[in-house]
Amino acid sequence: MIQKILDYITNLPGYFQTSVILMAIISIFAIIVGYLVSKLDAKAKPNLFMVGIISFIDMFNKFVKGHVGKNWKFLTPIVLTMAFYIAVSNLSGLVAVNSPTKFTAITFSLSITAFLVVQITGFISQNWRHFLGVFKPFPFMFPLNLMGEFTPIISMALRLFGNIASGALILTIVYRGAGWISLLFTPFLHLLFDIAFGLIQTLVFVLLTVIFASQKIDEADLEIE
């Protein structure tokens, strides 16, 4: 049985194995940061690293809270986790790792997760009334509204996949075509495709998820005391 399990794991696609490793790294990092935060002395001055982490989390919380109001405690941890995973995956190309986000199996998994999070947020806010939204403003709009609920799954997945895969393809062509001369200008291409495009696509994915979720909540939830 153990041998079968090991054989199954070793035969998994490389990008899946990379994805699991990246998730493990992110999880360990989150556990360490959580432990350090829990040990902070309220009277002591935190180091620069902790200040940066706390400031970023606070900024992210306020951003999500400004869009979904009272539902931010549900949405923020999930979206932030997805943001870290996408960012790390996109940047993994810098260390010659096969980025998981250049495979549709991964990007569609992320977009389906985002879709479910958006729908759950709507249900938490409006209960069963959330599902009546597909009949607004007129009942005959149901087919188009239903299609509109599912098209973001395709668009978000293909947008992320297309940008990361195209960058990786261009870099591969340059490396193979130019040989050692490519070392003279590929650092700029890595800066553009891996870092700039990678972080931009992370931001776009997060923004779309939060915005779609904000369209599903009751307006009363925006009134935070």
C-alpha positions in Angstrom: 0.0 0.0 0.0 2.8 2.4 1.0 4.6 1.6 -2.2 1.5 2.3 -4.3 1.1 5.7 -2.6 4.7 6.6 -3.2 4.4 5.5 -6.9 1.3 7.7 -7.2 3.0 10.7 -5.7 6.2 10.3 -7.9 4.0 10.0 -11.0 2.1 13.2 -10.4 2.8 16.1 -12.8 5.8 18.1 -12.0 3.8 21.3 -11.6 1.5 19.6 -9.1 4.5 18.6 -7.0 5.9 22.1 -7.2 2.5 23.5 -6.2 2.5 21.3 -3.1 6.0 22.3 -2.1 5.1 26.0 -2.5 2.0 25.6 -0.4 4.1 23.9 2.3 6.6 26.8 2.2 3.8 29.4 2.5 2.2 27.4 5.4 5.5 27.2 7.3 6.1 30.9 6.7 2.6 31.7 8.0 3.0 29.6 11.1 6.3 31.2 11.9 4.9 34.7 11.4 1.8 33.9 13.5 4.0 32.6 16.3 6.2 35.7 16.2 3.2 37.9 16.3 1.7 36.1 19.2 4.9 36.6 21.1 5.1 40.3 20.5 5.3 42.5 23.6 2.8 45.4 23.3 5.3 47.7 25.0 8.3 46.7 22.9 9.2 48.1 19.5 8.9 45.4 16.8 11.7 44.9 14.3 11.4 46.2 10.7 10.3 42.8 9.4 7.4 42.5 11.8 6.4 46.1 11.2 6.2 45.4 7.4 4.1 42.3 7.9 1.7 43.9 10.3 1.3 47.0 8.2 0.7 44.9 5.1 -1.9 42.7 6.8 -3.6 45.8 8.2 -3.7 47.5 4.8 -5.1 44.3 3.2 -7.8 44.0 5.9 -8.9 47.6 5.4 -9.0 47.1 1.6 -11.3 44.1 1.8 -13.3 45.7 4.6 -14.0 48.7 2.4 -15.5 46.5 -0.3 -17.4 43.8 1.6 -17.9 45.4 5.0 -18.9 43.0 7.8 -17.9 40.0 5.7 -14.2 40.8 5.6 -13.3 38.3 8.3 -14.4 35.5 6.1 -13.0 36.8 2.8 -9.7 38.2 3.9 -7.8 35.1 5.0 -8.9 33.1 1.9 -8.0 35.9 -0.6 -4.7 36.7 1.1 -3.7 33.0 1.0 -4.6 32.9 -2.7 -2.6 36.1 -3.3 0.5 34.6 -1.6 0.2 31.4 -3.5 -0.2 33.1 -6.9 2.6 35.6 -6.2 5.1 32.9 -5.1 4.1 30.6 -8.0 4.5 33.5 -10.5 7.9 34.4 -9.1 9.1 30.8 -8.9 10.4 31.1 -12.5 13.2 33.3 -11.2 14.8 30.2 -9.6 14.3 28.0 -12.7 11.2 26.4 -11.3 8.3 25.3 -13.5 5.7 27.8 -12.4 2.4 26.1 -11.5 0.4 29.1 -12.7 1.4 28.5 -16.3 -0.8 25.3 -16.3 -4.6 25.6 -16.8 -5.2 22.8 -14.2 -3.8 25.2 -11.5 -5.3 28.4 -12.8 -8.8 26.9 -13.2 -8.5 25.5 -9.7 -7.8 29.0 -8.4 -10.7 30.5 -10.4 -13.1 27.9 -9.3 -12.0 28.5 -5.7 -12.6 32.2 -6.2 -16.0 31.5 -7.7 -17.0 29.4 -4.6 -15.7 32.1 -2.2 -17.7 34.8 -4.0 -20.9 32.7 -3.8 -20.4 31.8 -0.2 -19.8 35.4 0.7 -23.1 36.3 -1.0 -24.9 33.5 0.9 -23.4 34.6 4.2 -24.5 38.2 3.6 -28.0 37.6 2.1 -28.8 34.0 3.0 -31.0 32.3 0.4 -31.9 35.7 -1.2 -28.5 35.6 -2.7 -29.5 33.0 -5.3 -32.5 35.1 -6.4 -30.0 37.6 -8.0 -30.0 35.6 -11.2 -33.6 36.6 -11.8 -32.9 40.4 -11.5 -33.9 42.8 -12.9 -36.3 40.6 -14.8 -37.0 36.9 -14.6 -36.3 36.4 -18.4 -32.7 37.5 -17.7 -32.1 34.3 -15.9 -30.1 32.5 -18.7 -27.8 35.5 -19.2 -27.3 36.1 -15.5 -26.5 32.5 -14.9 -24.0 32.6 -17.7 -22.5 35.7 -16.2 -22.0 33.9 -12.9 -19.8 31.3 -14.5 -17.9 33.2 -17.1 -15.5 34.7 -14.6 -14.2 31.2 -13.9 -13.0 31.0 -17.5 -11.8 34.6 -17.9 -9.8 34.7 -14.6 -8.2 31.3 -15.3 -7.2 32.0 -18.9 -6.0 35.5 -18.0 -3.6 34.2 -15.4 -2.5 31.3 -17.5 -2.0 33.3 -20.7 0.2 36.0 -19.1 2.4 33.6 -17.1 2.6 30.9 -19.9 3.4 33.5 -22.6 6.2 35.0 -20.5 7.7 31.6 -19.9 7.5 30.7 -23.6 9.2 33.9 -24.7 12.0 33.3 -22.2 12.4 29.7 -23.4 12.7 30.8 -27.0 15.2 33.5 -26.1 17.4 31.1 -24.1 17.4 28.4 -26.8 17.7 30.8 -29.7 20.4 33.2 -28.4 22.5 30.7 -26.4 24.9 32.2 -23.9 24.4 35.7 -25.4 20.9 35.6 -23.9 22.5 36.1 -20.4 23.1 39.7 -21.5 19.4 40.7 -21.7 17.4 37.9 -20.1 17.7 39.6 -16.6 15.5 42.4 -18.0 13.0 39.9 -19.4 12.8 38.1 -16.0 12.2 41.4 -14.4 9.4 42.1 -16.8 7.7 38.7 -17.1 8.4 37.0 -13.8 8.3 40.0 -11.4 6.3 42.8 -13.0 3.7 40.6 -14.8 3.6 38.1 -12.0 2.8 40.7 -9.4 0.4 42.5 -11.6 -1.5 39.3 -12.3 -1.6 38.5 -8.6 -3.1 42.0 -8.0 -5.7 41.6 -10.8 -6.8 38.2 -9.5 -7.2 39.5 -6.0 -9.0 42.7 -7.1 -11.5 40.7 -9.3 -12.3 38.2 -6.5 -12.9 41.0 -4.0 -14.9 43.1 -6.5 -17.1 40.1 -7.5 -17.7 39.4 -3.8 -18.7 43.0 -3.1 -21.4 42.7 -5.8 -23.0 39.8 -3.8 -23.4 41.4 -0.4 -26.2 43.3 1.2 -25.6 47.0 1.3 -26.4 47.0 5.0 -23.2 44.9 5.6 -21.1 47.9 4.5 -22.2 49.8 7.6 -19.4 48.9 10.0 -19.5 50.4 13.4 
